[in-house]
């Protein structure tokens, strides 16, 4: 199995320098903040809006190499069975929120639908579900009721204008080389007044600030952009959407982010080791790490999770969640 998550990240503290215009605020001054192992381009942080990005941006071939088939797991399954059950249970619960106010038969598109965990639950509620995914391997095991198109980007999926009642971009925008272009295309295919739900790691969160280069949700080099909430809202506004609410609680993402980020700060533990350990492997693949490291990681998971849950609730109350999802309406 390819070690997808073990590359370490170094913190940088360079002086402001001239860079290409920021895709959000168009500022041309940024500081080098992180260096990802095996990637020549550093991550710079905009002096204007706080957006993090690779400078220069990585090439399409380089980006594609970060997503081997191992990244998607076995067909329809990515984690150990007990983790997979928890992921699907949490996914089914937040479907109530995603389907709020949508009458039966409404068309919903999930951009970067992956294994379609959410689409199946939305179909159970009588919605017409669609997905677009760049990799056929990613979509293996998706619910057969989902109409999934494989395309290099959203525009190449060629959906009709004003076709959807709701579009989901759930932890996908940060992976895209051109997030502004993707949002422009979403506006075209979403009906006027239709709803967009975007979820991203919050680069301005308490968890991100505390963790620094150890932050689990940096996910370098796959996350091409690190979005603070304010920059995301500005980008939505400029592409024709009206943000109406922010949501800072995620049981699936935020507690684990605290645990894995804390472990990443321990230099002698494998980077993102717990996350790697929780992935499902084929019968002929060896379990990673020695027994002592595995024992430490599992014990830390059990011991740190209660505190991580408390921190997650606190962050949600104080509107500084490690991940955030924004609901926005398409302007006429």
N, C-alpha and C positions, 0 to 999 in steps of 0.2 A: 504493500500500500504506500502511495506517495505521501511524504510528510508535507501536507498542505499548510499547516498552521505553525510549524516550528521555527520559521524565520524570525530572527530577533529584530527589534527596532531600537535604534539609538536616538536619543534626544539631541537636538542641535540648538544652538542659541546664537545665530548669526545676526549681524546688523541688517537693517532694512536695505534692500537692493531693488533695482529696476527689474520688472518682470513683464510678461505679456499681460494685457488687460484682464482683470478679474471677470469671470463670466457672470457674476452677480452685480457688482457695483462698479466695475470697469476701472478700479484703482490700479495703478501700475507700480505700487510699492508693496513689498512683502518680505517676511523674514523666513529663512530656512529653519524648520522646526523639527523634522524627523528624517532619518535615513533608514530605509528598509533594506535588510540584507539581500544582496543579489540584484538590487535595482539601482542603476546609476543616478537617476533623477531623484532629487530630494522632494519632500513634501514641504511646501511653503505655505505660510499663513498670511492672508491679505491684511494689510494695515487698515483698510477701510471697513470691511464687513466681517472679518474674522474667518472667512472661508479657507479651508485647507485644501490643497490640490498638489498634484505632481507638477513640477516645472523643470523641463518641458513636459507636456502631457505625453503619456506612453503611447506607442504605436498600436494599431489594431492587432498585429501579430503578437506583440508582447502581451497584450491584455488577454487574448485568446489562450495563450499558454498557461495562464493562471487557473484555467477551468478544465482540467483533465476529467475523464469519466469518474475517477475516484471522488471528485468533489461532490457528485450527486448521490453517491451511495448505490446500493442495489436497487433494482426497479421498485419505486414507490416507498423505499425504506432507507433511512440515512443513519439512524441511531440504534443502539441496543433496544430490544423490545420494550422494556419498562420505560425508557426515555421516550421512545416513539409513541407509546400510549399517552404519556403526559403531554407531549407536543400536540397530538391530535385532540385531546380533551380540551386543552387551553384554546386551540384553534377553533373548535366547535363553539366554545363559550363566547368568544369575541365576535362570532358571526352574528349574534343577536344585535350587536352594535352596528356591524357593517350592513345589515339588512334593514335597519330602522327606517321606516317610512316608505319602503319600496313595495309597491303592490306586486302580487303574483304576476309572473311573465315579464317583469322588468329585465332589461339586458344589462349584465354586469361584466366588465372586462377586468381581468387580473393581469397586469403587465409584469412579466417575469414570474409566471405562475408556478414554475418548478413542478413539484409533484402534485400540485393541485389540492393540498390539504384543505384550503379554504373553499375552493370551488365546489367540492362534494357537499359540504355542509350548506352552502348557499343554494345548491340545487335541491336539497331536501326541503327548503323553504319555498319552493315553487318558482325560483328565479331562473332565467335563461342565462347560463354561464358560459363565458368565453375566456380563453387565455392565450397569451402570446409568449413564446419562449425562444431564446436564441439557439438552444441546443436540444436536439431530440433526446439525448441522454437524460437531460434534466427533467423532461416531461414523462419519462417512463413511469407507469404505474398511476398516472392521473385518472381521476374518475371518468368513466366512459361517457357520462352525460356532458362533460365539458368539451366545447368545441375549441380545440387548441391549434393555433397556427405557429409554425416554426419560421422565424424570420430573424435576420441579423439585427434589425431594429424595428421600432414600432411603425415607422412610416412604410417599411417594406411589407408589413402585414396587409396593407391596402384595405383598411376598413372604410366603409362609407362615412360621409360627413354626418354629424349629428345623430349617430347610430346608437349610442349607449346612454343609459340612464345614470350609470355610475361607473367610475374607473378607479381601480385600486393600484397603487404603486407601493407595495409593502416591502421595505428594505431592499429596494432595487435602484432607486435614483442615484445613490452614492456609487453604484457600480458602473454607471453609464458615462461614456466619454463626453457626451453632449447633453447634459440634463435640460438645458434651455430648449433645445430642439425637440426633445422628447415631450416636454410640457406643451410646446406649441402644437405638436401633433395630437396630444390628448385634447386640447381645446377644440381642435377641428372635429374630432370624432365623438365628442361629448355633446349632447343636446344642450341648448341654452337653459340655464337653471339647473343642469345636471350636477351631480356631486362627484368630487374628486377626494380620495383619501390617500394621503402620502405619509409613510412612516420612514424615519431615518434615525440613525444614531445622532444624538444631540451633542455636538462638539463643544457647546457652551455649558454642558451639564456639570454638576458637582463631581460625578464619577469620572468624567473625562479630565477635569482639572486635577483631581487627586491622583489619578493613575499616570498621567503623562504618557511616556513611551510604552508603558506597560498596559495601557487601556485595551481591554479585549476587543472592544467595538471599533478600534482603529482598523483592524483586519487588513493590514497592508500585506501585499500590494493590490488586493482585489478592490478595496474601497478607493476609488480614484479621487473622490471628494470627501471632505469632512465638513459637514454642514451644521453650523450653529442655527438654532431655531429662528433667530431674527433674519439671517440670510435666506433661509428657506421661505419665510413669509414674504420677503422682498421679491424673490424669484417668482413666487406664485402670483403676486400682485402684478408684476411686469409682464407676465405671460397671459393675462386675462382672467385671473381667478380672484375671488374674494374670500380670503381665509375667514372662517366664522368661529372656529374653536380649535384649541390645542389640548392634547391629552397626554399626560406624562406618566401614566401607570402602565407597565407591561410586565405581567407575571412571567411570561415566557423569556423575555430578554434581559430585564434589568437586574433581578437578583443574581442570575448566573454571571452577569457582567461584573458585579462586585466581587464575587468569589474568584473568578478566573483572573481578574485584574490584580487582586491581592496576591495570588499565587505567582503571577508574572513578575511581581516585584522581588521575588526570592530568586536571586541570580543562579543558584545551583539546581533549581527545578526546571524541567523542560518548558519552553515557552508554549503557552496554550496547551499544556500537557493534559489537563483534565478534559478539555473539549475533545482532544484527539482520542483519549481513552474511552469516551462515551460513544464514539462512532462504531457502527456495526462493521464487522470484517467478514470476508469470505472464510469458509472453513479451512482453506489452505494458507491463510495469512496469520502471521504470528501476532500475538498480543504485544503492543508496544511497551517499552520500558521494563526494567527488572521488577521483581516482586516487591522490593522495598519502596521504590518510587510509586508503584501503583497503590500500595497500602497508604502511603502518605497522602496521595491525591484524593483517594476515596475518603479517608478520615477527615481531611480538610474540607471536603465537600459537605460532609455531615455536620461538622462543627461550625463552619462559617455561614451556612445557609440561613439559620434563624436570624443572625445579625444582618445578613444581606436583605432579608425580607423586611425587617424594620427600617433599614436605610432606604429601601425602595418606596415604602409608604411615606416616609418623611420627605423624600425627594418629590413624590407626586403632589403632596400637600403644598410644598414650597415651589412647585412649577419648575423643577430643575431635573427632570427625569433623564436617565442615561439614554433612553430612546424616547422619541416623541412622535405622535402622529397628528397630522393637521387635517381638518376637514375644510374643504373650500368649495365654493359654487362657481360654475362657469358663468361669467358675465355675458349678457346678450351681445 
